[in-house]
Amino acid sequence: MSRYRDRVARGRLPIALLLVTAPAAIAAGCGETSRQAALKPPPVPKVAHPRGVKVEVFDGDLGRPVARARVHLGRVAARTNRRGVAVLRRPRHRRLLPLRVSAKGYDTRELHVNVRRKPLSGVRIFRRSLQWTLYGANDARTQTQPSIHLRPPFRVIWSRPLGGLLEYPAVVTDGVAYIGNAWGSVRELAMGNGTLGWRFDIPHGKLASSPAVVGDDLVVHGMDGHVWVFNRHNGRLLWHRRIGSPIESSPLVWHGLDFFGAWNGNVYALDLRTHRVRWVYRSGYKITSSASRRGGTIYIGDYGGRLLALSARTGRRRWSASVNGRIYGTPAVSGGRIFVPSSDGDTMNAFSTGGRSLWTVHTGAYVYSSPAVWAGRVYFGSHNGVLYCVSAASGRVLWSFGSGSPISGSPAVVGGVVYFSNTRSGIYGLNARSGLRVFRFRDGQYVAVSGNGGKLLLHGFSRIYAVVQRRR
């Protein structure tokens, strides 16, 4: 009987059962003398509303609570505890208040919350080091993400067809990915489930580069000779600028300037605030290479076989160095050296930041692949089907891996694994120190991976896959 009363008090008995048992309750002396009183539902216990507003802050990629985050609710501020929870004084009069959350190493998040309807608010913030906001992962284009520690084995959690060849990798920030296919279709995908957020098809356009995230904007370079700038949250076209020559360089944005080369042989610095070209350097040779940066110097290659070092502020040439053949890929800068491929020269080359030649590795076949640099090693592929790992200091070959098909795209290093695609048999993952194969995926063509701290994106021929680390 006590269990029955407890269930009634908590409102857990169905209404029909309450109707049947009501007379027995009256007979037992519950104090009610009428049938209406007996059928009255049990009182709902009053819940005292908390005096404060609780805000829970967690890492948007890893799902972990963020301790010591600073939370501002209107004019009131507090810090989160080790469980990621901050309690702030509840305002008496205002219902909708601005909420601002910041933490060391994270991007600041600002939104508005209804403090009366939502006494507990969960806020995702994203660590900058776990994002992949441009081609090459950073301004130096080292194709390396040292803060992401995901490793095989993986399991696919979603995949999505993208309607055309994926020649360059997606960029990722704040839980969403942005990617363009060869037919000029730019799309936003949710990293959680692959849902399409927005899509923009460039009229009569093609794409042969990655976009870049710049604050709330997405910068896209088109083979139609235009620079396109979108609101990355809703896909609205903000503005575009005609350059007049196909652009195969991926954006590099620094201090509000977008640096890139074009087929007409020019290197541009486009001011994204004024929409005007700040400076132009005329190399005289076709440029497909993307620009890389160290300090105030921009490095880019041309089809004349020259590595150009330009002032980022003025575009003045500081020096140039020659390689044996045209440069298709993108230079990588690391450890006081610049590593640059020569496509029809069949080589990978290293220069000092002053332009002095340091070493050259010959492969006997085209080297279109841009290099990846990690832990004093340089990784690059050749059309002979071999991925090379060489010493960044000397160029000595430390190991090589034959994949059996030409390698055109750049490798990338994540979690101590170097990933690359070849043109026939998909994506490989090798132990970056030993060269032993630890991963294989059957779909792939040019690029292999990008992603964030929680998921990696595998790039197939025309389909993208999101994978997470499988528990061993």
BELVEN-V534954 format. One record per residue. N is the residue number from 1. RES is the residue in one letter. PSI is psi in radians with two decimals (999 if undefined). BURIAL is + if it has 9 or more other C-alpha atoms within 8 Angstrom, else -. Layout:
N&RES&PSI&BURIAL  N&RES&PSI&BURIAL
This chain:
1&M&-0.63&-  2&S&-0.67&-  3&R&-0.66&-  4&Y&-0.82&-  5&R&-0.65&-  6&D&-0.70&-  7&R&-0.67&+  8&V&-0.77&+  9&A&-0.58&-  10&R&0.00&-  11&G&0.52&-  12&R&-0.08&-  13&L&2.43&-  14&P&2.69&-  15&I&-0.70&-  16&A&-0.71&-  17&L&-0.61&-  18&L&-0.66&+  19&L&-0.69&-  20&V&-0.68&-  21&T&-0.08&-  22&A&-0.81&+  23&P&-0.68&-  24&A&-0.61&-  25&A&-0.64&+  26&I&-0.78&+  27&A&-0.49&-  28&A&-0.02&-  29&G&0.84&-  30&C&-0.08&-  31&G&-0.04&-  32&E&2.46&-  33&T&-0.06&-  34&S&2.73&-  35&R&-0.65&-  36&Q&-0.70&-  37&A&-0.62&-  38&A&-0.57&+  39&L&-0.09&+  40&K&2.28&-  41&P&2.69&-  42&P&2.57&-  43&P&2.49&-  44&V&2.18&-  45&P&2.43&-  46&K&2.34&-  47&V&2.13&-  48&A&2.17&-  49&H&2.38&-  50&P&2.58&-  51&R&-0.49&-  52&G&2.90&+  53&V&2.16&+  54&K&2.27&+  55&V&2.12&+  56&E&2.24&+  57&V&2.27&+  58&F&2.78&+  59&D&2.15&+  60&G&-0.41&+  61&D&-0.71&+  62&L&-0.27&-  63&G&0.27&-  64&R&2.58&-  65&P&2.57&+  66&V&1.96&+  67&A&2.67&+  68&R&0.38&+  69&A&2.51&+  70&R&2.16&+  71&V&2.15&+  72&H&2.15&+  73&L&1.79&+  74&G&-2.12&-  75&R&0.00&-  76&V&2.47&-  77&A&2.65&+  78&A&2.93&+  79&R&2.61&+  80&T&2.63&+  81&N&-2.97&+  82&R&-0.29&+  83&R&0.12&-  84&G&0.33&+  85&V&2.30&+  86&A&2.45&+  87&V&2.15&+  88&L&2.65&+  89&R&2.34&-  90&R&2.23&-  91&P&2.64&-  92&R&-0.61&-  93&H&-0.72&-  94&R&2.49&-  95&R&-0.80&-  96&L&2.10&-  97&L&2.61&+  98&P&2.40&+  99&L&2.23&+  100&R&2.20&+  101&V&2.28&+  102&S&2.67&+  103&A&2.70&+  104&K&2.22&-  105&G&-0.05&-  106&Y&2.69&+  107&D&2.46&+  108&T&2.44&+  109&R&2.28&+  110&E&2.34&-  111&L&3.10&-  112&H&2.44&-  113&V&2.58&+  114&N&1.82&+  115&V&-0.25&+  116&R&-0.61&-  117&R&-0.47&-  118&K&1.45&-  119&P&-0.36&+  120&L&2.03&-  121&S&2.22&+  122&G&2.24&-  123&V&2.20&+  124&R&2.31&+  125&I&2.76&+  126&F&2.30&+  127&R&2.24&+  128&R&-0.64&-  129&S&-0.23&-  130&L&0.12&+  131&Q&2.90&+  132&W&1.40&+  133&T&-0.11&+  134&L&2.87&+  135&Y&2.32&+  136&G&-0.09&+  137&A&-0.36&+  138&N&3.01&+  139&D&-0.47&+  140&A&-0.15&+  141&R&0.73&+  142&T&-0.09&+  143&Q&0.60&+  144&T&2.36&+  145&Q&1.55&+  146&P&-0.34&-  147&S&-0.20&-  148&I&2.20&+  149&H&0.32&+  150&L&2.40&+  151&R&2.73&+  152&P&2.72&-  153&P&2.68&+  154&F&2.83&+  155&R&2.46&-  156&V&2.22&+  157&I&-0.38&+  158&W&2.79&+  159&S&2.76&+  160&R&2.27&-  161&P&2.50&-  162&L&0.15&-  163&G&0.22&-  164&G&2.93&+  165&L&2.35&+  166&L&1.68&+  167&E&-0.45&+  168&Y&2.65&+  169&P&2.81&+  170&A&2.74&+  171&V&2.66&+  172&V&2.37&+  173&T&2.57&+  174&D&0.68&+  175&G&0.20&+  176&V&2.71&+  177&A&2.57&+  178&Y&2.28&+  179&I&2.59&+  180&G&2.53&+  181&N&3.09&+  182&A&-0.33&+  183&W&0.17&+  184&G&0.36&+  185&S&2.08&+  186&V&2.31&+  187&R&2.63&+  188&E&2.25&+  189&L&2.41&+  190&A&2.26&+  191&M&-0.43&+  192&G&-0.75&-  193&N&0.07&-  194&G&0.12&+  195&T&2.39&-  196&L&2.11&+  197&G&-0.91&+  198&W&2.90&+  199&R&2.42&+  200&F&2.14&-  201&D&2.00&-  202&I&2.19&+  203&P&2.19&-  204&H&0.51&-  205&G&2.79&+  206&K&2.74&+  207&L&2.39&+  208&A&0.76&+  209&S&2.94&+  210&S&2.63&+  211&P&-3.14&+  212&A&2.41&+  213&V&2.20&+  214&V&1.65&+  215&G&-2.15&-  216&D&0.10&-  217&D&2.77&+  218&L&2.13&+  219&V&2.24&+  220&V&2.36&+  221&H&2.27&+  222&G&2.62&+  223&M&-0.09&+  224&D&0.03&+  225&G&0.31&+  226&H&2.61&+  227&V&2.17&+  228&W&2.37&+  229&V&2.17&+  230&F&2.69&+  231&N&2.00&+  232&R&-0.28&+  233&H&-0.57&-  234&N&-0.04&-  235&G&0.12&+  236&R&2.30&-  237&L&2.10&+  238&L&-0.82&-  239&W&2.89&-  240&H&2.69&+  241&R&2.25&-  242&R&2.18&-  243&I&-0.61&-  244&G&0.05&-  245&S&2.51&+  246&P&2.43&+  247&I&2.05&+  248&E&-0.13&+  249&S&2.39&+  250&S&2.61&+  251&P&2.50&+  252&L&1.95&+  253&V&2.21&+  254&W&2.23&-  255&H&0.69&-  256&G&0.06&-  257&L&2.37&+  258&D&2.01&+  259&F&2.29&+  260&F&2.83&+  261&G&2.90&+  262&A&2.94&+  263&W&-0.39&+  264&N&0.04&+  265&G&0.10&+  266&N&2.55&+  267&V&2.27&+  268&Y&2.59&+  269&A&1.83&+  270&L&2.15&+  271&D&2.02&+  272&L&-0.22&+  273&R&-0.73&-  274&T&-0.21&-  275&H&0.35&-  276&R&2.64&-  277&V&2.12&+  278&R&-0.79&-  279&W&2.82&+  280&V&2.31&+  281&Y&2.20&+  282&R&1.89&-  283&S&-0.48&-  284&G&-0.04&-  285&Y&2.62&+  286&K&2.48&+  287&I&2.15&+  288&T&-0.32&+  289&S&2.54&+  290&S&2.78&+  291&A&2.57&+  292&S&2.86&+  293&R&2.46&+  294&R&2.10&+  295&G&-2.32&-  296&G&0.38&-  297&T&2.36&+  298&I&2.33&+  299&Y&2.32&+  300&I&2.60&+  301&G&2.77&+  302&D&3.05&+  303&Y&-0.09&+  304&G&0.04&+  305&G&0.42&+  306&R&2.38&+  307&L&2.10&+  308&L&2.34&+  309&A&1.99&+  310&L&2.58&+  311&S&2.19&+  312&A&-0.45&+  313&R&-0.72&-  314&T&-0.30&-  315&G&0.03&+  316&R&2.39&-  317&R&2.19&+  318&R&-0.70&-  319&W&2.91&+  320&S&2.66&+  321&A&2.61&+  322&S&2.55&-  323&V&2.91&+  324&N&1.30&+  325&G&2.88&+  326&R&2.74&+  327&I&1.99&+  328&Y&-0.76&+  329&G&-3.02&+  330&T&2.33&+  331&P&2.60&+  332&A&2.43&+  333&V&2.21&+  334&S&2.43&+  335&G&0.59&-  336&G&0.28&-  337&R&2.69&+  338&I&2.26&+  339&F&2.17&+  340&V&2.32&+  341&P&2.73&+  342&S&2.02&+  343&S&-1.18&+  344&D&-0.05&+  345&G&-0.19&+  346&D&0.51&+  347&T&2.80&+  348&M&2.36&+  349&N&2.62&+  350&A&2.40&+  351&F&2.70&+  352&S&2.88&+  353&T&-0.08&-  354&G&-0.03&-  355&G&0.11&+  356&R&2.33&-  357&S&2.30&+  358&L&-0.82&+  359&W&2.86&+  360&T&2.37&+  361&V&2.17&-  362&H&2.38&-  363&T&-0.30&+  364&G&0.13&-  365&A&2.89&+  366&Y&2.46&+  367&V&1.52&+  368&Y&-0.42&+  369&S&2.22&+  370&S&2.54&+  371&P&2.69&+  372&A&2.49&+  373&V&2.23&+  374&W&2.29&+  375&A&0.76&-  376&G&0.34&-  377&R&2.62&+  378&V&2.28&+  379&Y&2.34&+  380&F&2.72&+  381&G&2.85&+  382&S&2.83&+  383&H&-0.06&+  384&N&0.05&+  385&G&0.12&+  386&V&2.36&+  387&L&2.26&+  388&Y&2.49&+  389&C&2.05&+  390&V&2.75&+  391&S&2.25&+  392&A&-0.46&+  393&A&-0.71&-  394&S&-0.30&-  395&G&0.05&+  396&R&2.34&-  397&V&2.07&+  398&L&-0.68&-  399&W&2.88&+  400&S&2.70&+  401&F&2.12&-  402&G&2.11&-  403&S&-0.22&+  404&G&-0.12&-  405&S&2.71&+  406&P&2.48&+  407&I&2.03&+  408&S&-0.65&+  409&G&2.93&+  410&S&2.49&+  411&P&2.93&+  412&A&2.53&+  413&V&2.15&+  414&V&2.22&+  415&G&0.59&+  416&G&0.20&+  417&V&2.31&+  418&V&2.17&+  419&Y&2.49&+  420&F&2.82&+  421&S&2.64&+  422&N&3.08&+  423&T&0.00&+  424&R&-0.64&-  425&S&0.37&+  426&G&-2.67&+  427&I&2.38&+  428&Y&2.60&+  429&G&2.19&+  430&L&2.54&+  431&N&2.11&+  432&A&-0.34&+  433&R&-0.72&-  434&S&-0.39&-  435&G&0.06&+  436&L&2.44&-  437&R&2.27&+  438&V&-0.09&+  439&F&2.56&+  440&R&2.33&+  441&F&2.32&-  442&R&-0.24&-  443&D&2.24&+  444&G&2.77&+  445&Q&-1.01&+  446&Y&-1.09&+  447&V&2.81&+  448&A&-1.20&+  449&V&2.76&+  450&S&-2.90&+  451&G&-2.76&+  452&N&-2.89&+  453&G&-0.32&+  454&G&-0.46&+  455&K&2.59&+  456&L&2.63&+  457&L&2.15&+  458&L&2.30&+  459&H&1.89&+  460&G&-2.94&+  461&F&-0.83&+  462&S&0.25&+  463&R&2.49&+  464&I&2.52&+  465&Y&2.38&+  466&A&2.29&+  467&V&2.62&+  468&V&2.82&+  469&Q&2.22&+  470&R&2.38&-  471&R&2.32&-  472&R&999&-
